[in-house]
Amino acid sequence: MPYTKEKQKEYNREYHQSDEGKKSNKISSWKRRGLVVSSQEEIDEIYDRWLNSERCEKKGCEYTETNYKCMDHEHLNGKYGAFRNILCDICNKNNKINNTSGTPNVYKQEDGWLYRKMINKKDHNKWFKTKQEAIDYKIQYELKQ
């Protein structure tokens, strides 16, 4: 007998609350944000490291409800998507601001490059065909600020 819609919803709820479901959702989220891995073993190691991380690996900051743990990965630098560390949200955002994670605010997209910056709690986005165009724009734009 096939599942009814209610049974399917119940199964989905139970799965997403299970350890396997939580792991699957977290890994999918990382991949959407740009993490690139070469094997299942590598992603399992990263997930286990994330799961067992009790403090930020950069400064030892405590994780809180508002300063949650993040998976940090390369954004450019020829190693796009490579895992680096488990950081707190504050250190992860500061990496981007302080240019320790490639070129801050410049992101690879399927169809080009995006310059994205939060200004007065509003997103400022601009698309470019090449990485260099995005970086040049970033430099000129931020010099004006």
Stockholm file with secondary structure:
# STOCKHOLM 1.0

chainA/1-145         MPYTKEKQKEYNREYHQSDEGKKSNKISSWKRRGLVVSSQEEIDEIYDRWLNSERCEKKGCEYTETNYKCMDHEHLNGKYGAFRNILCDICNKNNKINNTSGTPNVYKQEDGWLYRKMINKKDHNKWFKTKQEAIDYKIQYELKQ
#=GR chainA/1-145 SS CCCCHHHHHHHHHHHHHSHHHHHHHHHHHHHHHTCCCSCHHHHHHHHHHHHHCCBCTTTCCBCCSSSCEEEEECSSTTCTTCEEEEEEHHHHHHHHHTTCSSSTTEEEETTEEEEEEEETTEEEEEEESSHHHHHHHHHHHHHHC
#=GC SS_cons         CCCCHHHHHHHHHHHHHSHHHHHHHHHHHHHHHTCCCSCHHHHHHHHHHHHHCCBCTTTCCBCCSSSCEEEEECSSTTCTTCEEEEEEHHHHHHHHHTTCSSSTTEEEETTEEEEEEEETTEEEEEEESSHHHHHHHHHHHHHHC
//
